[in-house]
């Protein structure tokens, strides 16, 4: 059976201590993957100016932009 290594200390074999399951923000809580410690916004937006369906058209416009 292959040894499982600790995710917090790669030198240590996992001993089942469950320290890796403790919440980073509240040490009295088990992590529930809420994501609050990751400082992620609720959503992200990307503005799309144009969709190209013809690769040649993209190449032509790209040349115009770089010259």
N, CA, C, O and CB atoms as a CASP TS submission, in Angstrom:
PFRMAT TS
TARGET T0000
AUTHOR 0000-0000-0000
METHOD Language model
MODEL 1
PARENT N/A
ATOM      1  N   UNK     1       0.838  -1.186   0.000  1.00  0.00           N
ATOM      2  CA  UNK     1       0.000   0.000   0.000  1.00  0.00           C
ATOM      3  C   UNK     1       0.883   1.250   0.000  1.00  0.00           C
ATOM      4  O   UNK     1       1.831   1.350   0.778  1.00  0.00           O
ATOM      5  CB  UNK     1      -0.953  -0.002   1.221  1.00  0.00           C
ATOM      6  N   UNK     2       0.560   2.201  -0.882  1.00  0.00           N
ATOM      7  CA  UNK     2       1.345   3.417  -1.005  1.00  0.00           C
ATOM      8  C   UNK     2       1.078   4.357   0.166  1.00  0.00           C
ATOM      9  O   UNK     2      -0.063   4.531   0.594  1.00  0.00           O
ATOM     10  CB  UNK     2       1.037   4.117  -2.327  1.00  0.00           C
ATOM     11  N   UNK     3       2.160   4.964   0.679  1.00  0.00           N
ATOM     12  CA  UNK     3       2.025   5.911   1.783  1.00  0.00           C
ATOM     13  C   UNK     3       1.374   7.196   1.290  1.00  0.00           C
ATOM     14  O   UNK     3       1.686   7.674   0.199  1.00  0.00           O
ATOM     15  CB  UNK     3       3.399   6.211   2.419  1.00  0.00           C
ATOM     16  N   UNK     4       0.481   7.749   2.083  1.00  0.00           N
ATOM     17  CA  UNK     4      -0.124   9.039   1.783  1.00  0.00           C
ATOM     18  C   UNK     4       0.641  10.083   2.585  1.00  0.00           C
ATOM     19  O   UNK     4       0.825   9.944   3.795  1.00  0.00           O
ATOM     20  CB  UNK     4      -1.668   9.057   2.122  1.00  0.00           C
ATOM     21  N   UNK     5       1.086  11.133   1.895  1.00  0.00           N
ATOM     22  CA  UNK     5       1.868  12.163   2.557  1.00  0.00           C
ATOM     23  C   UNK     5       0.954  13.283   3.053  1.00  0.00           C
ATOM     24  O   UNK     5      -0.111  13.526   2.487  1.00  0.00           O
ATOM     25  CB  UNK     5       2.941  12.721   1.607  1.00  0.00           C
ATOM     26  N   UNK     6       1.375  13.945   4.094  1.00  0.00           N
ATOM     27  CA  UNK     6       0.647  15.067   4.683  1.00  0.00           C
ATOM     28  C   UNK     6       0.591  16.217   3.676  1.00  0.00           C
ATOM     29  O   UNK     6       1.601  16.532   3.046  1.00  0.00           O
ATOM     30  CB  UNK     6       1.316  15.529   6.013  1.00  0.00           C
ATOM     31  N   UNK     7      -0.565  16.840   3.519  1.00  0.00           N
ATOM     32  CA  UNK     7      -0.698  17.963   2.585  1.00  0.00           C
ATOM     33  C   UNK     7      -0.118  19.258   3.153  1.00  0.00           C
ATOM     34  O   UNK     7       0.127  20.201   2.400  1.00  0.00           O
ATOM     35  CB  UNK     7      -2.162  18.172   2.226  1.00  0.00           C
ATOM     36  N   UNK     8       0.103  19.322   4.458  1.00  0.00           N
ATOM     37  CA  UNK     8       0.664  20.517   5.088  1.00  0.00           C
ATOM     38  C   UNK     8       2.172  20.423   5.294  1.00  0.00           C
ATOM     39  O   UNK     8       2.850  21.443   5.417  1.00  0.00           O
ATOM     40  CB  UNK     8      -0.010  20.761   6.415  1.00  0.00           C
ATOM     41  N   UNK     9       2.695  19.198   5.331  1.00  0.00           N
ATOM     42  CA  UNK     9       4.129  18.970   5.535  1.00  0.00           C
ATOM     43  C   UNK     9       4.544  17.799   4.661  1.00  0.00           C
ATOM     44  O   UNK     9       4.333  16.643   5.026  1.00  0.00           O
ATOM     45  CB  UNK     9       4.464  18.694   7.048  1.00  0.00           C
ATOM     46  N   UNK    10       5.133  18.091   3.509  1.00  0.00           N
ATOM     47  CA  UNK    10       5.454  17.042   2.544  1.00  0.00           C
ATOM     48  C   UNK    10       6.531  16.074   3.025  1.00  0.00           C
ATOM     49  O   UNK    10       6.764  15.045   2.390  1.00  0.00           O
ATOM     50  CB  UNK    10       5.892  17.665   1.258  1.00  0.00           C
ATOM     51  N   UNK    11       7.181  16.388   4.128  1.00  0.00           N
ATOM     52  CA  UNK    11       8.183  15.494   4.707  1.00  0.00           C
ATOM     53  C   UNK    11       7.540  14.435   5.615  1.00  0.00           C
ATOM     54  O   UNK    11       8.179  13.443   5.964  1.00  0.00           O
ATOM     55  CB  UNK    11       9.215  16.305   5.497  1.00  0.00           C
ATOM     56  N   UNK    12       6.285  14.651   5.991  1.00  0.00           N
ATOM     57  CA  UNK    12       5.606  13.819   6.987  1.00  0.00           C
ATOM     58  C   UNK    12       4.562  12.922   6.325  1.00  0.00           C
ATOM     59  O   UNK    12       3.844  13.347   5.420  1.00  0.00           O
ATOM     60  CB  UNK    12       4.944  14.699   8.062  1.00  0.00           C
ATOM     61  N   UNK    13       4.492  11.697   6.784  1.00  0.00           N
ATOM     62  CA  UNK    13       3.440  10.790   6.327  1.00  0.00           C
ATOM     63  C   UNK    13       2.139  11.154   7.042  1.00  0.00           C
ATOM     64  O   UNK    13       2.153  11.492   8.226  1.00  0.00           O
ATOM     65  CB  UNK    13       3.827   9.293   6.591  1.00  0.00           C
ATOM     66  N   UNK    14       1.016  11.085   6.322  1.00  0.00           N
ATOM     67  CA  UNK    14      -0.280  11.403   6.919  1.00  0.00           C
ATOM     68  C   UNK    14      -0.552  10.462   8.087  1.00  0.00           C
ATOM     69  O   UNK    14      -0.463   9.242   7.951  1.00  0.00           O
ATOM     70  CB  UNK    14      -1.413  11.305   5.866  1.00  0.00           C
ATOM     71  N   UNK    15      -0.885  11.047   9.238  1.00  0.00           N
ATOM     72  CA  UNK    15      -1.209  10.236  10.409  1.00  0.00           C
ATOM     73  C   UNK    15      -2.672  10.396  10.816  1.00  0.00           C
ATOM     74  O   UNK    15      -3.080   9.932  11.880  1.00  0.00           O
ATOM     75  CB  UNK    15      -0.301  10.610  11.577  1.00  0.00           C
ATOM     76  N   UNK    16      -3.458  11.054   9.963  1.00  0.00           N
ATOM     77  CA  UNK    16      -4.883  11.191  10.235  1.00  0.00           C
ATOM     78  C   UNK    16      -5.226  12.223  11.287  1.00  0.00           C
ATOM     79  O   UNK    16      -6.295  12.143  11.891  1.00  0.00           O
ATOM     80  CB  UNK    16      -5.427   9.892  10.649  1.00  0.00           C
ATOM     81  N   UNK    17      -4.357  13.189  11.527  1.00  0.00           N
ATOM     82  CA  UNK    17      -4.599  14.192  12.573  1.00  0.00           C
ATOM     83  C   UNK    17      -5.727  15.159  12.211  1.00  0.00           C
ATOM     84  O   UNK    17      -6.302  15.791  13.097  1.00  0.00           O
ATOM     85  CB  UNK    17      -3.326  14.977  12.841  1.00  0.00           C
ATOM     86  N   UNK    18      -6.049  15.283  10.928  1.00  0.00           N
ATOM     87  CA  UNK    18      -7.103  16.158  10.397  1.00  0.00           C
ATOM     88  C   UNK    18      -6.809  17.648  10.551  1.00  0.00           C
ATOM     89  O   UNK    18      -7.718  18.466  10.411  1.00  0.00           O
ATOM     90  CB  UNK    18      -8.399  15.845  11.077  1.00  0.00           C
ATOM     91  N   UNK    19      -5.563  18.016  10.835  1.00  0.00           N
ATOM     92  CA  UNK    19      -5.197  19.433  10.904  1.00  0.00           C
ATOM     93  C   UNK    19      -5.457  20.117   9.556  1.00  0.00           C
ATOM     94  O   UNK    19      -5.743  21.313   9.514  1.00  0.00           O
ATOM     95  CB  UNK    19      -3.709  19.591  11.312  1.00  0.00           C
ATOM     96  N   UNK    20      -5.360  19.375   8.478  1.00  0.00           N
ATOM     97  CA  UNK    20      -5.605  19.932   7.142  1.00  0.00           C
ATOM     98  C   UNK    20      -7.074  20.247   6.907  1.00  0.00           C
ATOM     99  O   UNK    20      -7.402  20.925   5.934  1.00  0.00           O
ATOM    100  CB  UNK    20      -5.120  18.968   6.078  1.00  0.00           C
ATOM    101  N   UNK    21      -7.952  19.782   7.756  1.00  0.00           N
ATOM    102  CA  UNK    21      -9.390  20.028   7.619  1.00  0.00           C
ATOM    103  C   UNK    21      -9.876  21.209   8.458  1.00  0.00           C
ATOM    104  O   UNK    21     -11.063  21.536   8.428  1.00  0.00           O
ATOM    105  CB  UNK    21     -10.159  18.788   8.008  1.00  0.00           C
ATOM    106  N   UNK    22      -8.978  21.851   9.205  1.00  0.00           N
ATOM    107  CA  UNK    22      -9.348  22.963  10.082  1.00  0.00           C
ATOM    108  C   UNK    22      -9.449  24.251   9.266  1.00  0.00           C
ATOM    109  O   UNK    22      -8.610  24.515   8.406  1.00  0.00           O
ATOM    110  CB  UNK    22      -8.317  23.125  11.233  1.00  0.00           C
ATOM    111  N   UNK    23     -10.471  25.040   9.539  1.00  0.00           N
ATOM    112  CA  UNK    23     -10.694  26.325   8.873  1.00  0.00           C
ATOM    113  C   UNK    23      -9.527  27.267   9.155  1.00  0.00           C
ATOM    114  O   UNK    23      -9.077  27.379  10.295  1.00  0.00           O
ATOM    115  CB  UNK    23     -12.029  26.962   9.338  1.00  0.00           C
ATOM    116  N   UNK    24      -9.034  27.950   8.109  1.00  0.00           N
ATOM    117  CA  UNK    24      -7.937  28.905   8.280  1.00  0.00           C
ATOM    118  C   UNK    24      -8.370  30.155   9.036  1.00  0.00           C
ATOM    119  O   UNK    24      -7.543  30.797   9.683  1.00  0.00           O
ATOM    120  CB  UNK    24      -7.375  29.298   6.929  1.00  0.00           C
ATOM    121  N   UNK    25      -9.649  30.512   8.965  1.00  0.00           N
ATOM    122  CA  UNK    25     -10.143  31.725   9.619  1.00  0.00           C
ATOM    123  C   UNK    25     -10.657  31.480  11.027  1.00  0.00           C
ATOM    124  O   UNK    25     -10.623  32.385  11.861  1.00  0.00           O
ATOM    125  CB  UNK    25     -11.234  32.336   8.794  1.00  0.00           C
ATOM    126  N   UNK    26     -11.129  30.281  11.305  1.00  0.00           N
ATOM    127  CA  UNK    26     -11.670  29.932  12.623  1.00  0.00           C
ATOM    128  C   UNK    26     -11.151  28.550  13.009  1.00  0.00           C
ATOM    129  O   UNK    26     -11.698  27.539  12.568  1.00  0.00           O
ATOM    130  CB  UNK    26     -13.240  29.959  12.622  1.00  0.00           C
ATOM    131  N   UNK    27     -10.099  28.498  13.827  1.00  0.00           N
ATOM    132  CA  UNK    27      -9.490  27.211  14.175  1.00  0.00           C
ATOM    133  C   UNK    27     -10.409  26.263  14.950  1.00  0.00           C
ATOM    134  O   UNK    27     -10.060  25.100  15.154  1.00  0.00           O
ATOM    135  CB  UNK    27      -8.257  27.455  14.980  1.00  0.00           C
ATOM    136  N   UNK    28     -11.573  26.740  15.381  1.00  0.00           N
ATOM    137  CA  UNK    28     -12.528  25.876  16.077  1.00  0.00           C
ATOM    138  C   UNK    28     -13.524  25.240  15.113  1.00  0.00           C
ATOM    139  O   UNK    28     -14.428  24.523  15.542  1.00  0.00           O
ATOM    140  CB  UNK    28     -13.276  26.669  17.141  1.00  0.00           C
ATOM    141  N   UNK    29     -13.367  25.496  13.819  1.00  0.00           N
ATOM    142  CA  UNK    29     -14.326  25.038  12.818  1.00  0.00           C
ATOM    143  C   UNK    29     -13.644  24.111  11.809  1.00  0.00           C
ATOM    144  O   UNK    29     -12.488  24.324  11.444  1.00  0.00           O
ATOM    145  CB  UNK    29     -14.968  26.241  12.094  1.00  0.00           C
ATOM    146  N   UNK    30     -14.365  23.089  11.367  1.00  0.00           N
ATOM    147  CA  UNK    30     -13.892  22.236  10.280  1.00  0.00           C
ATOM    148  C   UNK    30     -14.177  22.973   8.968  1.00  0.00           C
ATOM    149  O   UNK    30     -15.243  23.566   8.806  1.00  0.00           O
ATOM    150  CB  UNK    30     -14.589  20.812  10.311  1.00  0.00           C
ATOM    151  N   UNK    31     -13.237  22.934   8.047  1.00  0.00           N
ATOM    152  CA  UNK    31     -13.404  23.607   6.757  1.00  0.00           C
ATOM    153  C   UNK    31     -14.629  23.059   6.035  1.00  0.00           C
ATOM    154  O   UNK    31     -14.810  21.847   5.920  1.00  0.00           O
ATOM    155  CB  UNK    31     -12.142  23.434   5.882  1.00  0.00           C
ATOM    156  N   UNK    32     -15.475  23.984   5.547  1.00  0.00           N
ATOM    157  CA  UNK    32     -16.654  23.573   4.777  1.00  0.00           C
ATOM    158  C   UNK    32     -16.584  24.116   3.342  1.00  0.00           C
ATOM    159  O   UNK    32     -17.593  24.188   2.641  1.00  0.00           O
ATOM    160  CB  UNK    32     -17.949  24.062   5.471  1.00  0.00           C
ATOM    161  N   UNK    33     -15.377  24.495   2.927  1.00  0.00           N
ATOM    162  CA  UNK    33     -15.131  25.001   1.570  1.00  0.00           C
ATOM    163  C   UNK    33     -15.953  26.243   1.239  1.00  0.00           C
ATOM    164  O   UNK    33     -16.394  26.406   0.102  1.00  0.00           O
ATOM    165  CB  UNK    33     -15.430  23.919   0.558  1.00  0.00           C
ATOM    166  N   UNK    34     -16.162  27.113   2.215  1.00  0.00           N
ATOM    167  CA  UNK    34     -16.946  28.330   1.975  1.00  0.00           C
ATOM    168  C   UNK    34     -16.196  29.305   1.070  1.00  0.00           C
ATOM    169  O   UNK    34     -16.826  30.106   0.379  1.00  0.00           O
ATOM    170  CB  UNK    34     -17.290  29.013   3.305  1.00  0.00           C
ATOM    171  N   UNK    35     -14.867  29.252   1.061  1.00  0.00           N
ATOM    172  CA  UNK    35     -14.060  30.100   0.192  1.00  0.00           C
ATOM    173  C   UNK    35     -13.731  31.467   0.752  1.00  0.00           C
ATOM    174  O   UNK    35     -13.051  32.246   0.084  1.00  0.00           O
ATOM    175  CB  UNK    35     -14.747  30.273  -1.084  1.00  0.00           C
ATOM    176  N   UNK    36     -14.185  31.789   1.952  1.00  0.00           N
ATOM    177  CA  UNK    36     -13.937  33.121   2.526  1.00  0.00           C
ATOM    178  C   UNK    36     -12.441  33.398   2.699  1.00  0.00           C
ATOM    179  O   UNK    36     -12.014  34.549   2.618  1.00  0.00           O
ATOM    180  CB  UNK    36     -14.647  33.253   3.880  1.00  0.00           C
ATOM    181  N   UNK    37     -11.661  32.376   2.931  1.00  0.00           N
ATOM    182  CA  UNK    37     -10.220  32.554   3.106  1.00  0.00           C
ATOM    183  C   UNK    37      -9.508  32.814   1.780  1.00  0.00           C
ATOM    184  O   UNK    37      -8.349  33.227   1.774  1.00  0.00           O
ATOM    185  CB  UNK    37      -9.623  31.329   3.779  1.00  0.00           C
ATOM    186  N   UNK    38     -10.180  32.580   0.668  1.00  0.00           N
ATOM    187  CA  UNK    38      -9.565  32.733  -0.647  1.00  0.00           C
ATOM    188  C   UNK    38      -9.711  34.130  -1.221  1.00  0.00           C
ATOM    189  O   UNK    38      -9.065  34.444  -2.221  1.00  0.00           O
ATOM    190  CB  UNK    38     -10.155  31.748  -1.597  1.00  0.00           C
ATOM    191  N   UNK    39     -10.535  34.978  -0.627  1.00  0.00           N
ATOM    192  CA  UNK    39     -10.747  36.351  -1.075  1.00  0.00           C
ATOM    193  C   UNK    39     -11.129  36.392  -2.554  1.00  0.00           C
ATOM    194  O   UNK    39     -10.545  37.141  -3.338  1.00  0.00           O
ATOM    195  CB  UNK    39      -9.489  37.192  -0.830  1.00  0.00           C
ATOM    196  N   UNK    40     -12.112  35.580  -2.919  1.00  0.00           N
ATOM    197  CA  UNK    40     -12.596  35.507  -4.296  1.00  0.00           C
ATOM    198  C   UNK    40     -13.879  36.319  -4.409  1.00  0.00           C
ATOM    199  O   UNK    40     -14.757  36.238  -3.550  1.00  0.00           O
ATOM    200  CB  UNK    40     -12.834  34.029  -4.734  1.00  0.00           C
ATOM    201  N   UNK    41     -13.974  37.089  -5.460  1.00  0.00           N
ATOM    202  CA  UNK    41     -15.190  37.852  -5.716  1.00  0.00           C
ATOM    203  C   UNK    41     -16.320  36.891  -6.074  1.00  0.00           C
ATOM    204  O   UNK    41     -16.067  35.753  -6.469  1.00  0.00           O
ATOM    205  CB  UNK    41     -14.967  38.891  -6.852  1.00  0.00           C
ATOM    206  N   UNK    42     -17.553  37.340  -5.939  1.00  0.00           N
ATOM    207  CA  UNK    42     -18.712  36.494  -6.237  1.00  0.00           C
ATOM    208  C   UNK    42     -18.761  36.108  -7.700  1.00  0.00           C
ATOM    209  O   UNK    42     -19.216  35.018  -8.045  1.00  0.00           O
ATOM    210  CB  UNK    42     -19.998  37.201  -5.850  1.00  0.00           C
ATOM    211  N   UNK    43     -18.297  36.995  -8.558  1.00  0.00           N
ATOM    212  CA  UNK    43     -18.302  36.696  -9.989  1.00  0.00           C
ATOM    213  C   UNK    43     -17.199  37.499 -10.664  1.00  0.00           C
ATOM    214  O   UNK    43     -16.669  38.452 -10.094  1.00  0.00           O
ATOM    215  CB  UNK    43     -19.688  37.015 -10.627  1.00  0.00           C
ATOM    216  N   UNK    44     -16.869  37.109 -11.858  1.00  0.00           N
ATOM    217  CA  UNK    44     -15.900  37.845 -12.660  1.00  0.00           C
ATOM    218  C   UNK    44     -16.542  38.149 -14.003  1.00  0.00           C
ATOM    219  O   UNK    44     -17.402  37.404 -14.471  1.00  0.00           O
ATOM    220  CB  UNK    44     -14.569  37.040 -12.836  1.00  0.00           C
ATOM    221  N   UNK    45     -16.133  39.221 -14.606  1.00  0.00           N
ATOM    222  CA  UNK    45     -16.689  39.601 -15.906  1.00  0.00           C
ATOM    223  C   UNK    45     -15.557  39.831 -16.892  1.00  0.00           C
ATOM    224  O   UNK    45     -14.505  40.370 -16.549  1.00  0.00           O
ATOM    225  CB  UNK    45     -17.573  40.869 -15.786  1.00  0.00           C
ATOM    226  N   UNK    46     -15.795  39.417 -18.101  1.00  0.00           N
ATOM    227  CA  UNK    46     -14.857  39.645 -19.191  1.00  0.00           C
ATOM    228  C   UNK    46     -15.622  40.335 -20.309  1.00  0.00           C
ATOM    229  O   UNK    46     -16.649  39.835 -20.769  1.00  0.00           O
ATOM    230  CB  UNK    46     -14.200  38.306 -19.684  1.00  0.00           C
ATOM    231  N   UNK    47     -15.129  41.464 -20.734  1.00  0.00           N
ATOM    232  CA  UNK    47     -15.780  42.194 -21.823  1.00  0.00           C
ATOM    233  C   UNK    47     -15.336  41.595 -23.153  1.00  0.00           C
ATOM    234  O   UNK    47     -14.139  41.444 -23.402  1.00  0.00           O
ATOM    235  CB  UNK    47     -15.445  43.720 -21.761  1.00  0.00           C
ATOM    236  N   UNK    48     -16.289  41.257 -23.998  1.00  0.00           N
ATOM    237  CA  UNK    48     -16.002  40.704 -25.316  1.00  0.00           C
ATOM    238  C   UNK    48     -16.383  41.754 -26.348  1.00  0.00           C
ATOM    239  O   UNK    48     -17.545  42.145 -26.454  1.00  0.00           O
ATOM    240  CB  UNK    48     -16.772  39.357 -25.560  1.00  0.00           C
ATOM    241  N   UNK    49     -15.394  42.202 -27.104  1.00  0.00           N
ATOM    242  CA  UNK    49     -15.635  43.227 -28.118  1.00  0.00           C
ATOM    243  C   UNK    49     -16.127  42.639 -29.432  1.00  0.00           C
ATOM    244  O   UNK    49     -16.968  43.232 -30.108  1.00  0.00           O
ATOM    245  CB  UNK    49     -14.374  44.022 -28.359  1.00  0.00           C
ATOM    246  N   UNK    50     -15.606  41.483 -29.791  1.00  0.00           N
ATOM    247  CA  UNK    50     -15.963  40.899 -31.072  1.00  0.00           C
ATOM    248  C   UNK    50     -15.654  39.408 -31.054  1.00  0.00           C
ATOM    249  O   UNK    50     -14.707  38.964 -30.404  1.00  0.00           O
ATOM    250  CB  UNK    50     -15.212  41.600 -32.226  1.00  0.00           C
ATOM    251  N   UNK    51     -16.468  38.641 -31.778  1.00  0.00           N
ATOM    252  CA  UNK    51     -16.218  37.217 -31.976  1.00  0.00           C
ATOM    253  C   UNK    51     -15.799  37.003 -33.422  1.00  0.00           C
ATOM    254  O   UNK    51     -16.447  37.492 -34.347  1.00  0.00           O
ATOM    255  CB  UNK    51     -17.477  36.362 -31.623  1.00  0.00           C
ATOM    256  N   UNK    52     -14.727  36.279 -33.604  1.00  0.00           N
ATOM    257  CA  UNK    52     -14.253  35.973 -34.953  1.00  0.00           C
ATOM    258  C   UNK    52     -14.656  34.551 -35.312  1.00  0.00           C
ATOM    259  O   UNK    52     -14.397  33.610 -34.561  1.00  0.00           O
ATOM    260  CB  UNK    52     -12.711  36.153 -35.061  1.00  0.00           C
ATOM    261  N   UNK    53     -15.287  34.407 -36.458  1.00  0.00           N
ATOM    262  CA  UNK    53     -15.602  33.064 -36.967  1.00  0.00           C
ATOM    263  C   UNK    53     -14.721  32.727 -38.162  1.00  0.00           C
ATOM    264  O   UNK    53     -14.666  31.581 -38.608  1.00  0.00           O
ATOM    265  CB  UNK    53     -17.093  32.965 -37.361  1.00  0.00           C
ATOM    266  N   UNK    54     -14.033  33.748 -38.672  1.00  0.00           N
ATOM    267  CA  UNK    54     -13.139  33.561 -39.813  1.00  0.00           C
ATOM    268  C   UNK    54     -11.708  33.865 -39.363  1.00  0.00           C
ATOM    269  O   UNK    54     -11.394  35.016 -39.059  1.00  0.00           O
ATOM    270  CB  UNK    54     -13.559  34.475 -41.018  1.00  0.00           C
ATOM    271  N   UNK    55     -10.843  32.857 -39.318  1.00  0.00           N
ATOM    272  CA  UNK    55      -9.458  33.086 -38.870  1.00  0.00           C
ATOM    273  C   UNK    55      -8.716  34.112 -39.728  1.00  0.00           C
ATOM    274  O   UNK    55      -7.870  34.850 -39.223  1.00  0.00           O
ATOM    275  CB  UNK    55      -8.691  31.774 -38.881  1.00  0.00           C
ATOM    276  N   UNK    56      -9.033  34.158 -41.019  1.00  0.00           N
ATOM    277  CA  UNK    56      -8.368  35.126 -41.898  1.00  0.00           C
ATOM    278  C   UNK    56      -8.739  36.559 -41.523  1.00  0.00           C
ATOM    279  O   UNK    56      -7.895  37.454 -41.548  1.00  0.00           O
ATOM    280  CB  UNK    56      -8.735  34.856 -43.365  1.00  0.00           C
ATOM    281  N   UNK    57      -9.986  36.763 -41.183  1.00  0.00           N
ATOM    282  CA  UNK    57     -10.426  38.094 -40.757  1.00  0.00           C
ATOM    283  C   UNK    57      -9.674  38.522 -39.498  1.00  0.00           C
ATOM    284  O   UNK    57      -9.253  39.673 -39.381  1.00  0.00           O
ATOM    285  CB  UNK    57     -11.953  38.109 -40.501  1.00  0.00           C
ATOM    286  N   UNK    58      -9.508  37.594 -38.563  1.00  0.00           N
ATOM    287  CA  UNK    58      -8.756  37.896 -37.342  1.00  0.00           C
ATOM    288  C   UNK    58      -7.322  38.297 -37.688  1.00  0.00           C
ATOM    289  O   UNK    58      -6.807  39.284 -37.163  1.00  0.00           O
ATOM    290  CB  UNK    58      -8.759  36.679 -36.383  1.00  0.00           C
ATOM    291  N   UNK    59      -6.685  37.540 -38.562  1.00  0.00           N
ATOM    292  CA  UNK    59      -5.306  37.835 -38.953  1.00  0.00           C
ATOM    293  C   UNK    59      -5.194  39.221 -39.589  1.00  0.00           C
ATOM    294  O   UNK    59      -4.262  39.968 -39.292  1.00  0.00           O
ATOM    295  CB  UNK    59      -4.790  36.768 -39.925  1.00  0.00           C
ATOM    296  N   UNK    60      -6.138  39.560 -40.458  1.00  0.00           N
ATOM    297  CA  UNK    60      -6.113  40.877 -41.105  1.00  0.00           C
ATOM    298  C   UNK    60      -6.230  41.996 -40.069  1.00  0.00           C
ATOM    299  O   UNK    60      -5.479  42.970 -40.117  1.00  0.00           O
ATOM    300  CB  UNK    60      -7.251  40.990 -42.138  1.00  0.00           C
ATOM    301  N   UNK    61      -7.155  41.860 -39.153  1.00  0.00           N
ATOM    302  CA  UNK    61      -7.343  42.901 -38.135  1.00  0.00           C
ATOM    303  C   UNK    61      -6.165  42.967 -37.166  1.00  0.00           C
ATOM    304  O   UNK    61      -5.806  44.045 -36.692  1.00  0.00           O
ATOM    305  CB  UNK    61      -8.636  42.652 -37.358  1.00  0.00           C
ATOM    306  N   UNK    62      -5.577  41.834 -36.880  1.00  0.00           N
ATOM    307  CA  UNK    62      -4.415  41.807 -35.987  1.00  0.00           C
ATOM    308  C   UNK    62      -3.243  42.552 -36.633  1.00  0.00           C
ATOM    309  O   UNK    62      -2.521  43.285 -35.958  1.00  0.00           O
ATOM    310  CB  UNK    62      -4.011  40.341 -35.652  1.00  0.00           C
ATOM    311  N   UNK    63      -3.061  42.364 -37.928  1.00  0.00           N
ATOM    312  CA  UNK    63      -1.990  43.077 -38.643  1.00  0.00           C
ATOM    313  C   UNK    63      -2.224  44.584 -38.615  1.00  0.00           C
ATOM    314  O   UNK    63      -1.277  45.355 -38.466  1.00  0.00           O
ATOM    315  CB  UNK    63      -1.895  42.587 -40.103  1.00  0.00           C
ATOM    316  N   UNK    64      -3.481  45.009 -38.756  1.00  0.00           N
ATOM    317  CA  UNK    64      -3.810  46.439 -38.704  1.00  0.00           C
ATOM    318  C   UNK    64      -3.459  47.029 -37.338  1.00  0.00           C
ATOM    319  O   UNK    64      -2.945  48.144 -37.248  1.00  0.00           O
ATOM    320  CB  UNK    64      -5.307  46.660 -39.009  1.00  0.00           C
ATOM    321  N   UNK    65      -3.740  46.273 -36.280  1.00  0.00           N
ATOM    322  CA  UNK    65      -3.489  46.768 -34.914  1.00  0.00           C
ATOM    323  C   UNK    65      -2.004  46.886 -34.608  1.00  0.00           C
ATOM    324  O   UNK    65      -1.592  47.784 -33.873  1.00  0.00           O
ATOM    325  CB  UNK    65      -4.144  45.848 -33.891  1.00  0.00           C
ATOM    326  N   UNK    66      -1.203  45.997 -35.160  1.00  0.00           N
ATOM    327  CA  UNK    66       0.222  45.985 -34.814  1.00  0.00           C
ATOM    328  C   UNK    66       1.067  46.864 -35.726  1.00  0.00           C
ATOM    329  O   UNK    66       2.254  47.058 -35.464  1.00  0.00           O
ATOM    330  CB  UNK    66       0.746  44.575 -34.861  1.00  0.00           C
ATOM    331  N   UNK    67       0.478  47.401 -36.793  1.00  0.00           N
ATOM    332  CA  UNK    67       1.245  48.269 -37.705  1.00  0.00           C
ATOM    333  C   UNK    67       0.818  49.685 -37.610  1.00  0.00           C
ATOM    334  O   UNK    67       1.360  50.541 -38.308  1.00  0.00           O
ATOM    335  CB  UNK    67       1.111  47.812 -39.123  1.00  0.00           C
TER
END
